[in-house]
Amino acid sequence: MADFAPGARPNPTIVANYRGPEDHVSTRVKIDMADKILWYAPEATPFLTLTGKIKGKRKAFNYKYEWLEKDQKPRALIVNGAQTDTDTTIEVDAGNRVVARDVLLNTRTREVLLVSSVSSNDLTVVRAIGGAGVAMNDGDTLLLIGSSYADGAASGTPVSITEFSKYNYTQIFRTPFAFTGRDLETELFGGNDKMTETKWQAIEHKRSIEYAFYFGKRALIAAAGGVHQATFTGGLDQSIQSNAWDVTGTSLNTRVFNEFLEEALRWGKGGRLQGGSATKYLLCSAPWLTEINSWAENKLEYRVLDKQIGFAAMEYKSPHGRVLLLSSPILDEYHPDRAYLVDFNHVDYVYLRNRDTKLLSNREDNDIDGEKYEYFSDCGLQTEFEQSHAVLSGLSV
């Protein structure tokens, strides 16, 4: 008979006295897990959302999209060299801005002059219109305030300015995500993994576009080595040049802020020069909201912008128009010193036709045991009339 000896059985764990929950094997205890996943930033893209909602979207048929702008006629000329109170030939810079019969005002002396003829930068003028002649200083400003023609005269020389073209590119944003075959069938707290992950990836895809719309730089990497070209869309940072305000070392208060708005609320359809009440949006980091509230609390009123998308803002009323303060969580992360004043009449969300944001399925290879998806966008930002926008930076945080 074979020499067979069974192995010793392990001794069970003894529980002395009353049994407590800690005495159970861990796999027997049901964990008390809330059946919901909490997201840190469920809606962190107010700029992207409002850009497409307030003005709508522009559908482009080329990845390079362009637009035309036309500025005001320049009306100021600078006097070159001192002139007596009777000189009738005045040397200026940019003499091509005026023609015969134009009327000029010396902004320092308040003397009015009538232009008789123009030869390059030499103006022949009639002095002392409606008053006395006053000697001019080198650097005086002559302002074009209109024209005056004799009765029955010809219409004179036409003057106009050239439009200028601006452009940007759409940028291809791709956010892939995938699941194994087993993951798709596994029961999880917080809901089905495919459902919850799809929602979360949509938020992250929008955040990527929002970052580009703030900080992107327009660029094109040419095709090379069998790889097609890549384009990058330019954002607010690159576009806003005229009204970039650095407040480093500045003691901020209501007056300083109003001085900023004096210029920042001037231009654009949302500006005070267009008639009606000027209204623009200040997309703020949390420190900027705290700073403004510290000295403007009594001037702020709560406003619901859109009940459907859940945006609300604090409205600041200045002598120059209204500003709606809107929290922009993306700025909190790495740019807490910044805030952007935007005239949404002059920003467009642009997408290449048939390539606006969409969820694409079946992106996996044929032999993969799983499913792959991606959010896809081919879009860019159109920032028109950059003088109508402004950026604040340098806040001490």
Protein Blocks (a to p, Z undefined) as FASTA:
>chain_A
ZZddddddddddddehjadfklpcfklpccdddfbdcdfblblclklmmmmmmnopaddf
bfbdcddddddddfbdcdehjadfkbcbdcdehkllpcehiacddfklopacddfbdchj
accddehihiacddddehiacddebdcddehiaebjaddddddddddddddddddddddf
klmmpccehiafklmmmmmmmmmmmmmmmmmmmmmccdddddeehiacddddddfklmmm
mlcccfehiacdfklmmmmmmmmmmgojkbmkngpjddddddddfklmmmmmmmmmmmpc
cddfblknopacdddddfkbccdddddfklmmmmmmbccdddfklcccdddehiaccdde
hkbcfklgcdddddddddddddehkllpccdehiaZZ
